[in-house]
Amino acid sequence: MSVRRLAAEQPESFAFSKESEKKVKFWLNKYPEERRASAVIPLLWIAQKQDNWVSEPAMREIAARCDMPYIRVYEVATFYTMFNLAPTGKHLIQVCGTTPCWLRGADDLKAVCEKKIGRKGRDHVSDDGKLAWEEVECLGACANAPMVQISNTEGDLYYEDLTADALEQMIDDLAADKPVKAGPVSGRKASEPTQAKVSVLTDESLYDGSRAKPIKLPNTEPAEG
């Protein structure tokens, strides 16, 4: 595994936003005081979703919140490649290059990214600061290959059944700050068969979560006082 280092330029300070604070409290309330360090990964993720990367001041703030040594937070952040240790594009396009996607055209998608954005790597950001791309291993959507995941402060969404032309249009739309619809560009729902004679997955309640029974997690209520 390659060595991952923090960005040379760092902000002077970091503070969770009002919205992020709600999420921080949720995760810290899940664990007893002596186990607050268990929330380190969720808090790192919250910081990244706020600023699109995890800065050194953010790590120190998280260390204080989790009551753990700063070096331990640093070790976690540098070990897991899902954490951006330096600013990247507003939209980070992650192209799956594993076998199913490769067999169905991942190389064409990578060629589009090189053409529209430039060389791969989170540290190579388009001149307008909006786009960066990298190749990743399996993202678990093999039935809808080829596909990419686009990560930004709004979330991490899948774009599937892609063609080179479809991805090129998506990149143009992102650069123009236009919305890009997630899911299979073919129009199918989830991974339903495209040539089946019998329609399946037509009932949206099968996959929209409405059938799930509500659950109450322990220690999720804000502490009194």
Summary of the structure (lengths in Angstrom):
residues: 225
radius of gyration: 19.9
end to end distance: 45.6
largest distance: 60.7
contacts: 593
relative contact order: 0.11
helix: 38%
strand: 12%
